[in-house]
Amino acid sequence: MDNPYEILGIKQGATDAEIKTAYREQVKKYHPDKYQNNPLYDLAEEKLRDVNEAYEQLSKGNGNVGTGGYGTRQGAAGTSSQNSNPSNEFYNIRMTIEQGNLDAATLMLNKLKGRNAEWFYLSGVIAYKKGWFDEALSNIQTAASMDPGNYEYRNTLNQISNNSRGFRSMAGNRGYGSNNDDLCRMMQCFICTDLMCDCI
């Protein structure tokens, strides 16, 4: 990849605090939510991927930071010497999710040994795309608590929380709330009894 310091717009040798501040600013600048229905959406998405990669490289460290060696990205699958770098794996998983291949992305995640914040975040994104809102919320909450300074995690968590409240509110308005639990149980017993004998 290109020089991560240049991508984040900071000088080489920047402190952790400067890196985090620059990362947050870049995420706000390129976040796809700001470019909905905009011809620049794809470009913003690509820039955000570069920003995430740069931040991952600088914050987690790969042995090359500060020495001028930034590795190279050769194709989406990553055929460079950094192939085993977790940030490359996560990048590949993100691409697989974007392509809509959720089962393959899940397999790729499960092959990884460590479960860091990015692992839980991507696991939550997959669950959300499958419609498993409780699991998505739980995993993304875990990611946000493991890396509380990550704007992307917190933003996604807020969106899912808001959507979850909306779904629960709609369900309650349609009679599926906890106020009708006794009625539901009674109806289930009635249906089961009807199926088991002809007495009803």
N, CA and C of each residue as an Amber inpcrd file, in Angstrom:
protein
   600
   0.8350000  -1.1900000   0.0000000   0.0000000   0.0000000   0.0000000
   0.8730000   1.2450000   0.0000000   0.2600000   2.3890000  -0.2790000
   0.9900000   3.6440000  -0.2520000   1.3950000   3.9630000   1.1840000
   2.1880000   4.9990000   1.3420000   2.6430000   5.4250000   2.6590000
   1.4290000   5.7200000   3.5480000   1.2590000   4.9770000   4.6520000
   0.0810000   5.1810000   5.5020000   0.0360000   6.5650000   6.1370000
   1.2130000   7.1500000   6.3790000   1.2390000   8.5000000   6.9370000
   0.6460000   9.5040000   5.9500000   0.9900000   9.3310000   4.6690000
   0.4550000  10.2260000   3.6370000  -1.0510000  10.0510000   3.4950000
  -1.5180000   8.8090000   3.5580000  -2.9600000   8.5500000   3.4380000
  -3.7310000   9.2420000   4.5550000  -3.1840000   9.2160000   5.7640000
  -3.8480000   9.8600000   6.8970000  -3.5320000  11.3570000   6.9960000
  -2.6020000  11.8210000   6.1490000  -2.2810000  13.2530000   6.1310000
  -1.4720000  13.7130000   7.3270000  -0.5730000  12.8530000   7.8030000
   0.2640000  13.2090000   8.9540000   1.7270000  12.9460000   8.6190000
   2.6100000  13.4850000   9.4540000   4.0470000  13.2960000   9.2350000
   4.4890000  11.9600000   9.8000000   5.5150000  11.3890000   9.1700000
   6.0740000  10.1440000   9.6560000   6.5860000  10.3380000  11.0760000
   6.3350000   9.3520000  11.9300000   6.7510000   9.4490000  13.3170000
   5.7100000  10.1100000  14.2050000   4.4860000  10.2900000  13.6810000
   3.4120000  10.9120000  14.4720000   3.1030000  10.0550000  15.6960000
   2.6130000  10.7070000  16.7400000   2.2670000   9.9860000  17.9690000
   0.9760000   9.2030000  17.7570000   0.6950000   8.2890000  18.6960000
  -0.5480000   7.5100000  18.6290000  -1.7680000   8.4250000  18.6360000
  -1.7120000   9.4580000  19.4610000  -2.8440000  10.3960000  19.5440000
  -3.0490000  11.1110000  18.2170000  -1.9700000  11.5180000  17.5710000
  -2.0710000  12.1980000  16.2710000  -2.6100000  11.2530000  15.2060000
  -2.1910000  10.0050000  15.2580000  -2.6770000   9.0050000  14.2990000
  -4.1860000   8.8060000  14.4700000  -4.6350000   8.6580000  15.7160000
  -6.0640000   8.4480000  15.9780000  -6.8880000   9.6490000  15.5320000
  -6.3880000  10.8580000  15.8440000  -7.1140000  12.0750000  15.4550000
  -7.2260000  12.1640000  13.9350000  -6.1340000  11.9090000  13.2380000
  -6.1340000  11.9730000  11.7720000  -7.0680000  10.9110000  11.1960000
  -7.0460000   9.7290000  11.7930000  -7.9120000   8.6390000  11.3300000
  -9.3810000   9.0360000  11.4480000  -9.7760000   9.5630000  12.6060000
 -11.1730000   9.9670000  12.8080000 -11.5970000  11.0270000  11.7930000
 -10.7060000  11.9790000  11.5410000 -11.0270000  13.0390000  10.5820000
 -11.2310000  12.4690000   9.1790000 -10.3590000  11.5340000   8.7940000
 -10.4610000  10.9400000   7.4620000 -11.7180000  10.0760000   7.3300000
 -12.0670000   9.3470000   8.3920000 -13.2790000   8.5270000   8.3620000
 -14.5090000   9.4120000   8.2090000 -14.5420000  10.5180000   8.9570000
 -15.6720000  11.4530000   8.8230000 -15.7420000  12.0120000   7.4070000
 -14.5920000  12.3020000   6.8520000 -14.5340000  12.9090000   5.5160000
 -15.0350000  11.9570000   4.4390000 -14.6660000  10.6710000   4.5320000
 -14.9610000   9.7330000   3.4490000 -16.0600000   8.7240000   3.7660000
 -16.7150000   8.8430000   4.9200000 -17.7010000   7.8340000   5.2820000
 -18.8050000   7.7740000   4.2340000 -19.1270000   6.5540000   3.7380000
 -20.1070000   6.4130000   2.6510000 -21.4840000   7.0070000   2.9530000
 -21.8530000   7.0680000   4.2270000 -23.1570000   7.6480000   4.5690000
 -23.2910000   9.0810000   4.0790000 -22.1690000   9.7770000   3.9600000
 -22.2040000  11.1620000   3.4850000 -22.3660000  11.2320000   1.9710000
 -22.2060000  10.1010000   1.2890000 -22.2100000  10.0980000  -0.1770000
 -23.3340000   9.2420000  -0.7680000 -24.3910000   9.0000000   0.0280000
 -25.5150000   8.2410000  -0.5040000 -26.1060000   8.9860000  -1.6950000
 -26.4660000   8.2530000  -2.7400000 -27.0340000   8.8450000  -3.9670000
 -26.1250000   9.9130000  -4.5600000 -24.8340000   9.6690000  -4.4840000
 -23.8400000  10.6260000  -4.9670000 -22.8850000   9.8780000  -5.8980000
 -22.5310000  10.4690000  -7.0380000 -21.6160000   9.7690000  -7.9520000
 -20.2370000   9.5030000  -7.3500000 -19.9130000  10.1710000  -6.2530000
 -18.6040000   9.9680000  -5.6110000 -18.6170000   8.8420000  -4.5780000
 -19.7580000   8.1180000  -4.4700000 -19.8930000   7.0810000  -3.4500000
 -18.7720000   6.0430000  -3.5420000 -18.5430000   5.5040000  -4.7570000
 -17.5240000   4.4530000  -4.9220000 -16.1300000   4.9560000  -4.5690000
 -15.8290000   6.1920000  -4.9600000 -14.5220000   6.7730000  -4.6530000
 -14.3530000   6.9440000  -3.1380000 -15.4050000   7.4210000  -2.4770000
 -15.3470000   7.6040000  -1.0170000 -15.1490000   6.2630000  -0.3250000
 -15.8180000   5.2330000  -0.8260000 -15.6830000   3.8950000  -0.2440000
 -14.2520000   3.3780000  -0.3830000 -13.6770000   3.6100000  -1.5550000
 -12.2940000   3.1800000  -1.7990000 -11.3240000   3.9320000  -0.8940000
 -11.5410000   5.2530000  -0.7650000 -10.6800000   6.0640000   0.1040000
 -10.7880000   5.5820000   1.5500000 -12.0140000   5.2580000   1.9800000
 -12.2110000   4.8010000   3.3530000 -11.4840000   3.4850000   3.5950000
 -11.4790000   2.6020000   2.6040000 -10.7320000   1.3450000   2.7400000
  -9.2470000   1.6330000   2.9320000  -8.7170000   2.5720000   2.1380000
  -7.3020000   2.9220000   2.2630000  -7.0100000   3.5090000   3.6430000
  -7.9170000   4.3480000   4.1130000  -7.7540000   4.9730000   5.4380000
  -7.7490000   3.9040000   6.5210000  -8.6770000   2.9470000   6.4330000
  -8.7390000   1.8660000   7.4280000  -7.4800000   1.0160000   7.4030000
  -6.9880000   0.7240000   6.2040000  -5.7480000  -0.0560000   6.0800000
  -4.5650000   0.6880000   6.6740000  -4.4840000   1.9810000   6.3620000
  -3.3760000   2.7950000   6.8720000  -3.4020000   2.8430000   8.3940000
  -4.6020000   3.0560000   8.9340000  -4.7350000   3.1240000  10.3950000
  -4.3770000   1.7900000  11.0340000  -4.8640000   0.7130000  10.4300000
  -4.5670000  -0.6310000  10.9490000  -3.0610000  -0.8610000  10.9790000
  -2.3880000  -0.4720000   9.8940000  -0.9520000  -0.6920000   9.7970000
  -0.2020000   0.1200000  10.8540000  -0.6030000   1.3730000  11.0370000
   0.1170000   2.2310000  11.9840000  -0.2330000   1.9230000  13.4340000
  -1.4950000   1.5920000  13.7040000  -1.8900000   1.3890000  15.1020000
  -1.4890000   0.0190000  15.6170000  -1.5880000  -1.0070000  14.7810000
  -1.2220000  -2.3440000  15.2300000   0.2650000  -2.6040000  15.0520000
   0.8800000  -1.9200000  14.1020000   2.3040000  -2.1010000  13.8530000
   2.5780000  -3.3850000  13.0980000   3.4330000  -3.3050000  12.0940000
   3.7750000  -4.5200000  11.3450000   5.2790000  -4.6970000  11.2130000
   6.0330000  -3.9570000  12.0330000   7.4820000  -4.1050000  11.9880000
   8.1400000  -3.1640000  11.0050000   7.3510000  -2.5630000  10.1240000
   7.9280000  -1.6800000   9.1200000   7.6660000  -0.2090000   9.4080000
   6.7270000   0.0860000  10.3030000   6.3740000   1.4750000  10.5710000
   7.5840000   2.2160000  11.1060000   7.8210000   3.3650000  10.5200000
   8.9340000   4.1930000  10.9490000  10.2330000   3.8680000  10.2350000
  10.2500000   2.7990000   9.4460000  11.4750000   2.4480000   8.7390000
  11.3570000   2.7050000   7.2420000  10.1850000   3.1750000   6.8280000
   9.9900000   3.4920000   5.4190000   9.4850000   2.3270000   4.6020000
   9.3350000   1.1210000   5.2050000   8.8170000  -0.0190000   4.4540000
   7.3300000  -0.1600000   4.6720000   6.5430000  -0.0040000   3.6120000
   5.0900000  -0.0220000   3.7810000   4.4490000  -1.2040000   3.0940000
   5.2130000  -2.0770000   2.5020000   4.6370000  -3.2340000   1.8220000
   3.9870000  -2.8190000   0.5190000   3.4770000  -3.7910000  -0.1910000
   2.7870000  -3.5130000  -1.4420000   1.5140000  -4.3090000  -1.4810000
   0.5210000  -3.7500000  -2.1710000  -0.7190000  -4.4740000  -2.3560000
  -0.7660000  -4.8880000  -3.8130000  -0.7730000  -6.1980000  -4.0650000
  -0.7760000  -6.6890000  -5.4370000  -2.0340000  -7.5020000  -5.6430000
  -3.0880000  -6.8300000  -6.0330000  -4.3570000  -7.5100000  -6.2460000
  -5.1360000  -7.6420000  -4.9620000  -6.4230000  -7.8900000  -5.0920000
  -7.3050000  -7.9160000  -3.9260000  -6.9590000  -9.0440000  -2.9740000
  -6.4390000 -10.1340000  -3.4890000  -6.1360000 -11.2650000  -2.6160000
  -4.8370000 -11.0600000  -1.8570000  -4.0110000 -10.1110000  -2.2630000
  -2.7780000  -9.8400000  -1.5530000  -1.7340000 -10.8940000  -1.8010000
  -0.8870000 -10.6980000  -2.7880000   0.1400000 -11.6910000  -3.0810000
   1.5090000 -11.1880000  -2.6670000   1.5330000 -10.1920000  -1.8120000
   2.8090000  -9.6340000  -1.3930000   3.3650000 -10.4330000  -0.2320000
   4.4920000  -9.9820000   0.2880000   5.1130000 -10.6790000   1.4120000
   4.3140000 -10.4930000   2.6870000   3.3130000  -9.5940000   2.6610000
   2.4980000  -9.3670000   3.8550000   1.2420000 -10.2140000   3.8340000
   1.2210000 -11.2810000   3.0590000   0.0260000 -12.0910000   2.9030000
  -0.5530000 -12.5660000   4.2210000   0.2990000 -12.8370000   5.2090000
  -0.1830000 -13.3540000   6.4780000  -0.5630000 -12.2450000   7.4500000
  -0.4030000 -11.0060000   7.0480000  -0.7520000  -9.8810000   7.8990000
  -2.2610000  -9.8560000   8.1180000  -2.7330000  -9.8360000   9.3830000
  -4.1700000  -9.8450000   9.6480000  -4.9210000  -8.7140000   8.9530000
  -4.2860000  -7.5460000   8.7860000  -4.9940000  -6.4400000   8.1350000
  -5.3140000  -6.7900000   6.6880000  -4.4220000  -7.5410000   6.0090000
  -4.7110000  -8.0010000   4.6480000  -5.8730000  -8.9860000   4.6490000
  -5.8940000  -9.8870000   5.6340000  -6.9910000 -10.8490000   5.7450000
  -8.3100000 -10.1250000   5.9470000  -8.3190000  -9.1440000   6.8460000
  -9.5530000  -8.4080000   7.1060000  -9.9920000  -7.6080000   5.8770000
  -9.0190000  -7.0810000   5.1520000  -9.3420000  -6.3660000   3.9170000
 -10.0270000  -7.3140000   2.9340000  -9.4870000  -8.5210000   2.7880000
 -10.0750000  -9.5200000   1.8890000 -11.4850000  -9.8960000   2.3430000
 -11.6730000 -10.0100000   3.6520000 -12.9970000 -10.3560000   4.1810000
 -13.9860000  -9.2280000   3.9000000 -13.5330000  -7.9850000   4.0720000
 -14.4050000  -6.8410000   3.7570000 -14.8240000  -6.8760000   2.2810000
 -13.8880000  -7.1660000   1.4100000 -14.2020000  -7.2320000  -0.0200000
 -15.2110000  -8.3530000  -0.3070000 -15.0410000  -9.4810000   0.3680000
 -15.9520000 -10.6090000   0.1830000 -17.3560000 -10.2550000   0.6640000
 -17.4400000  -9.5330000   1.7850000 -18.7430000  -9.0830000   2.2850000
 -19.3910000  -8.1340000   1.2830000 -18.6090000  -7.1960000   0.7630000
 -19.1350000  -6.2360000  -0.2070000 -19.6400000  -6.9270000  -1.4670000
 -19.0260000  -8.0540000  -1.8220000 -19.4690000  -8.8110000  -2.9900000
 -20.7190000  -9.6310000  -2.6880000 -21.1380000  -9.6300000  -1.4210000
 -22.3600000 -10.3360000  -1.0280000 -22.1670000 -11.8070000  -0.7170000
 -20.9190000 -12.2710000  -0.6630000 -20.6560000 -13.6770000  -0.3850000
 -20.4450000 -13.8520000   1.1260000 -21.5540000 -13.8370000   1.8610000
 -21.4870000 -13.8300000   3.3210000 -20.9820000 -15.1500000   3.8900000
 -21.3340000 -16.2690000   3.2540000 -20.8700000 -17.5690000   3.7530000
 -19.3500000 -17.6930000   3.6280000 -18.8140000 -17.2400000   2.4870000
 -17.3600000 -17.2880000   2.2990000 -16.6620000 -16.3670000   3.2940000
 -17.2510000 -15.1880000   3.5300000 -16.6670000 -14.2480000   4.4960000
 -16.6570000 -14.8480000   5.8960000 -17.7190000 -15.5610000   6.2380000
 -17.8000000 -16.2190000   7.5550000 -16.7150000 -17.2840000   7.6940000
 -16.5290000 -18.0820000   6.6380000 -15.4750000 -19.1020000   6.6630000
 -14.0970000 -18.4660000   6.8290000 -13.8570000 -17.3640000   6.1070000
 -12.5700000 -16.6710000   6.2060000 -12.3460000 -16.1450000   7.6250000
 -13.3990000 -15.5990000   8.2280000 -13.2850000 -15.0870000   9.6030000
 -12.9650000 -16.2160000  10.5740000 -13.6720000 -17.3240000  10.4180000
 -13.5070000 -18.4320000  11.3550000 -12.1380000 -19.1010000  11.2530000
 -11.4430000 -18.9070000  10.1290000 -10.0990000 -19.4720000   9.9720000
  -9.0450000 -18.6550000  10.7100000  -9.3800000 -17.3980000  11.0330000
  -8.4100000 -16.5450000  11.7380000  -8.2820000 -17.0050000  13.1790000
  -7.0530000 -16.9610000  13.6920000  -6.8180000 -17.4500000  15.0490000
  -7.2410000 -16.4400000  16.1050000  -6.8590000 -15.1890000  15.9430000
  -7.1740000 -14.1780000  16.9430000  -8.5330000 -13.5410000  16.7140000
  -9.1740000 -13.1530000  17.7870000 -10.4620000 -12.4710000  17.6800000
 -10.3240000 -11.0830000  18.2880000  -9.9030000 -10.1390000  17.4420000
  -9.7530000  -8.7520000  17.8980000 -11.0170000  -7.9570000  17.5630000
 -10.9530000  -6.6490000  17.7450000 -12.1170000  -5.7940000  17.5180000
 -12.6150000  -5.8940000  16.0800000 -11.6950000  -5.9330000  15.1250000
 -12.0820000  -6.0170000  13.7120000 -12.8060000  -7.3250000  13.4240000
 -12.3810000  -8.4150000  14.0680000 -13.0390000  -9.7120000  13.8920000
 -14.4970000  -9.6200000  14.3300000 -14.7110000  -9.0670000  15.5220000
 -16.0790000  -8.9570000  16.0330000 -16.9120000  -7.9960000  15.1820000
 -16.2720000  -6.9110000  14.7150000 -16.9910000  -5.9530000  13.8830000
 -17.4850000  -6.6190000  12.5930000 -16.5840000  -7.2980000  11.8920000
 -16.9650000  -7.9260000  10.6260000 -17.9680000  -9.0560000  10.8450000
 -17.8160000  -9.7790000  11.9400000 -18.7880000 -10.8120000  12.2790000
 -20.1640000 -10.1890000  12.4960000 -20.1840000  -9.0270000  13.1390000
 -21.4440000  -8.3150000  13.3480000 -22.0530000  -7.8120000  12.0550000
 -21.2160000  -7.3240000  11.1450000 -21.7010000  -6.8470000   9.8450000
 -22.3390000  -7.9980000   9.0690000 -21.6890000  -9.1590000   9.0930000
 -22.2400000 -10.3320000   8.4020000 -23.5930000 -10.7110000   9.0000000
 -23.6560000 -10.7430000  10.3350000 -24.9160000 -11.0900000  11.0000000
 -26.0150000 -10.0910000  10.6330000 -25.6620000  -8.8160000  10.5850000
 -26.6470000  -7.7780000  10.2440000 -27.1720000  -7.9820000   8.8260000
 -26.2640000  -8.2800000   7.8960000 -26.6710000  -8.4740000   6.5000000
 -27.5300000  -9.7340000   6.3450000 -27.3650000 -10.6940000   7.2690000
 -28.1960000 -11.8970000   7.2390000 -29.5310000 -11.6870000   7.9570000
 -29.6720000 -10.5370000   8.6230000 -30.9100000 -10.2500000   9.3380000
 -30.9150000 -10.7200000  10.7800000 -29.7580000 -11.0970000  11.3020000
 -29.6390000 -11.5530000  12.6900000 -29.2580000 -10.3480000  13.5510000
 -30.2340000  -9.5170000  13.8910000 -29.9660000  -8.2200000  14.5010000
 -29.3880000  -8.3120000  15.9110000 -29.8740000  -9.2680000  16.7180000
 -29.3520000  -9.3890000  18.0870000 -27.8750000  -9.7880000  18.0840000
 -27.5370000 -10.7600000  17.2230000 -26.1390000 -11.1870000  17.1240000
 -25.2580000 -10.0600000  16.5780000 -25.7870000  -9.3370000  15.5820000
 -25.0380000  -8.2150000  15.0060000 -24.7670000  -7.1660000  16.0670000
 -25.7890000  -6.8290000  16.8310000 -25.6530000  -5.8120000  17.8780000
 -24.6380000  -6.2490000  18.9240000 -24.7040000  -7.5060000  19.3490000
 -23.7800000  -8.0240000  20.3600000 -22.3320000  -7.9680000  19.8810000
 -22.0800000  -8.4260000  18.6440000 -20.7090000  -8.4520000  18.1260000
 -20.1440000  -7.0560000  17.9110000 -20.9690000  -6.1560000  17.4020000
 -20.4600000  -4.8050000  17.1450000 -20.2820000  -4.0400000  18.4510000
 -21.1080000  -4.3290000  19.4550000 -20.8790000  -3.7560000  20.7910000
 -19.5360000  -4.2160000  21.3420000 -19.2310000  -5.4990000  21.1470000
 -17.9410000  -6.0360000  21.5950000 -16.7950000  -5.3260000  20.8920000
 -16.9150000  -5.1480000  19.5650000 -15.8700000  -4.4590000  18.7940000
 -15.6790000  -3.0370000  19.2950000 -16.7840000  -2.3330000  19.5160000
 -16.7070000  -0.9370000  19.9640000 -16.1120000  -0.8360000  21.3640000
 -16.3680000  -1.8260000  22.2240000 -15.7920000  -1.7820000  23.5790000
 -14.2990000  -2.1370000  23.5540000 -13.8980000  -2.9800000  22.5920000
 -12.4810000  -3.3390000  22.4720000 -11.6570000  -2.1990000  21.8710000
 -12.2950000  -1.4180000  20.9770000 -11.6020000  -0.2910000  20.3370000
 -12.5240000   0.9200000  20.3580000 -12.6710000   1.5400000  21.5430000
 -13.6550000   2.6240000  21.7000000 -13.3590000   3.8630000  20.8560000
 -12.1390000   4.0140000  20.3690000 -11.8100000   5.1810000  19.5600000
 -12.1330000   5.0040000  18.0850000 -12.6370000   3.8380000  17.6960000
 -12.9000000   3.5760000  16.2780000 -14.2520000   4.1590000  15.8870000
 -14.2170000   5.1800000  15.0520000 -15.4340000   5.8820000  14.6350000
 -16.3580000   4.9630000  13.8480000 -15.7970000   4.1390000  12.9850000
 -16.6080000   3.2460000  12.1500000 -17.4130000   2.2820000  13.0130000
 -16.7740000   1.7130000  14.0390000 -17.4690000   0.7690000  14.9140000
 -18.6140000   1.4680000  15.6450000 -18.3170000   2.6320000  16.2240000
 -19.3390000   3.3500000  16.9920000 -20.4960000   3.8010000  16.1000000
 -20.1830000   4.2650000  14.8990000 -21.2120000   4.7280000  13.9770000
 -22.1320000   3.5790000  13.5680000 -21.5380000   2.4310000  13.2510000
 -22.3340000   1.2540000  12.8790000 -23.1810000   0.7870000  14.0560000
 -22.5950000   0.8020000  15.2460000 -23.3300000   0.4010000  16.4460000
 -24.5490000   1.2930000  16.6510000 -24.3740000   2.6020000  16.4900000
 -25.4960000   3.5310000  16.6370000 -26.5860000   3.2560000  15.6100000
 -26.1860000   3.0020000  14.3640000 -27.1660000   2.7270000  13.3080000
 -27.9580000   1.4600000  13.6060000 -27.2580000   0.4020000  14.0180000
 -27.9450000  -0.8600000  14.2970000 -28.8470000  -0.7200000  15.5220000
 -28.3760000  -0.0010000  16.5290000 -29.2010000   0.2110000  17.7260000
 -30.4830000   0.9420000  17.3620000 -30.3610000   1.9780000  16.5390000
 -31.5420000   2.7360000  16.1160000 -32.4870000   1.8670000  15.2980000
 -31.9400000   1.0690000  14.3720000 -32.7710000   0.1770000  13.5660000
 -33.4600000  -0.8660000  14.4390000 -32.7240000  -1.3800000  15.4200000
 -33.2710000  -2.3990000  16.3050000 -34.4500000  -1.8420000  17.1030000
 -34.3180000  -0.6070000  17.5870000 -35.4240000   0.0260000  18.3180000
 -36.6350000   0.1790000  17.4040000 -36.3640000   0.5370000  16.1560000
 -37.4530000   0.7120000  15.1910000 -38.1880000  -0.5930000  14.9320000
 -37.4390000  -1.7040000  14.7670000 -38.0690000  -2.9960000  14.5280000
 -38.8930000  -3.4310000  15.7370000 -38.3350000  -3.2380000  16.9280000
 -39.0610000  -3.6550000  18.1350000 -40.3340000  -2.8250000  18.3180000
 -40.2290000  -1.5240000  17.9900000 -41.3910000  -0.6470000  18.0920000
 -42.4790000  -1.0860000  17.1220000 -42.0850000  -1.4000000  15.8780000
 -43.0650000  -1.8600000  14.8800000 -43.7010000  -3.1690000  15.3340000
 -42.8950000  -4.0740000  15.8720000 -43.4220000  -5.3630000  16.3160000
 -44.4220000  -5.1650000  17.4490000 -44.0900000  -4.2610000  18.3800000
 -44.9960000  -3.9680000  19.4840000 -46.3000000  -3.3810000  18.9990000
 -46.2280000  -2.5050000  17.9920000 -47.4340000  -1.8780000  17.4480000
 -48.3180000  -2.8780000  16.7190000 -47.7360000  -3.9860000  16.2640000
 -48.5120000  -4.9850000  15.5310000 -48.9630000  -6.1330000  16.4300000
 -48.7910000  -5.9880000  17.7350000 -49.2970000  -6.9930000  18.6540000
 -48.3320000  -8.0930000  19.0000000 -47.0360000  -7.9250000  18.6610000
 -46.0550000  -8.9680000  18.9630000 -45.2390000  -8.6570000  20.2080000
 -45.6420000  -7.6770000  20.9580000 -44.8870000  -7.2760000  22.1380000
 -45.1160000  -8.2170000  23.3030000 -44.4430000  -7.9470000  24.4170000
 -44.5140000  -8.8360000  25.5810000 -45.8760000  -8.7870000  26.2560000
 -46.7200000  -7.7590000  25.9680000 -48.0350000  -7.6580000  26.5900000
 -48.9480000  -8.8100000  26.1700000 -48.6670000  -9.4450000  25.0310000
 -49.5290000 -10.4950000  24.5230000 -48.9310000 -11.8910000  24.6960000
 -47.9550000 -12.0440000  25.5790000 -47.3100000 -13.3470000  25.7450000
 -48.3080000 -14.4170000  26.1940000 -49.2120000 -14.0820000  27.1220000
 -50.1930000 -15.0640000  27.6010000 -51.1170000 -15.4920000  26.4780000
 -51.5600000 -14.5430000  25.6750000 -52.4290000 -14.8570000  24.5520000
 -51.7130000 -15.7710000  23.5510000 -50.4430000 -15.4610000  23.2710000
 -49.6610000 -16.2900000  22.3380000 -49.5370000 -17.7210000  22.8500000
 -49.2330000 -17.8700000  24.1420000 -49.0950000 -19.2060000  24.7230000
 -50.4080000 -19.9750000  24.6470000 -51.5160000 -19.2700000  24.9340000
 -52.8240000 -19.9000000  24.8940000 -53.1460000 -20.3850000  23.4670000
 -52.8290000 -19.5490000  22.4760000 -53.0960000 -19.9220000  21.0860000
 -52.2220000 -21.1050000  20.6590000 -50.9720000 -21.1350000  21.1260000
 -50.0960000 -22.2540000  20.7960000 -50.6480000 -23.5560000  21.3710000
 -51.1330000 -23.5000000  22.6110000 -51.7130000 -24.6980000  23.2350000
 -52.9440000 -25.1570000  22.4700000 -53.7740000 -24.1940000  22.0660000
 -54.9790000 -24.5150000  21.3190000 -54.6380000 -25.2080000  20.0010000
 -53.6590000 -24.6710000  19.2690000 -53.2690000 -25.2430000  17.9760000
 -52.6750000 -26.6350000  18.1530000 -51.8090000 -26.8030000  19.1700000
 -51.1990000 -28.1080000  19.4150000 -52.2590000 -29.1430000  19.7690000
 -53.2040000 -28.7510000  20.6240000 -54.2740000 -29.6630000  21.0190000
 -55.1050000 -30.0610000  19.8130000 -55.4020000 -29.0940000  18.9650000
 -56.1900000 -29.3530000  17.7660000 -55.4860000 -30.3300000  16.8340000
 -54.1760000 -30.2100000  16.7410000 -53.4200000 -31.0970000  15.8640000
 -53.3370000 -32.5200000  16.4120000 -53.3510000 -32.6350000  17.7450000
 -53.1630000 -33.9480000  18.3730000 -54.4410000 -34.7720000  18.4630000
 -55.5770000 -34.1100000  18.5350000 -56.8190000 -34.8830000  18.6260000
 -57.9410000 -34.1450000  17.9050000 -59.0120000 -34.8080000  17.6750000
 -60.1420000 -34.2130000  16.9540000 -61.2170000 -33.7250000  17.9020000
 -60.8470000 -33.4910000  19.1540000 -61.8540000 -33.1160000  20.1320000
 -62.2270000 -31.6380000  20.0740000 -61.4710000 -30.8350000  19.3480000
 -61.7770000 -29.3900000  19.2910000 -62.3670000 -29.0530000  17.9320000
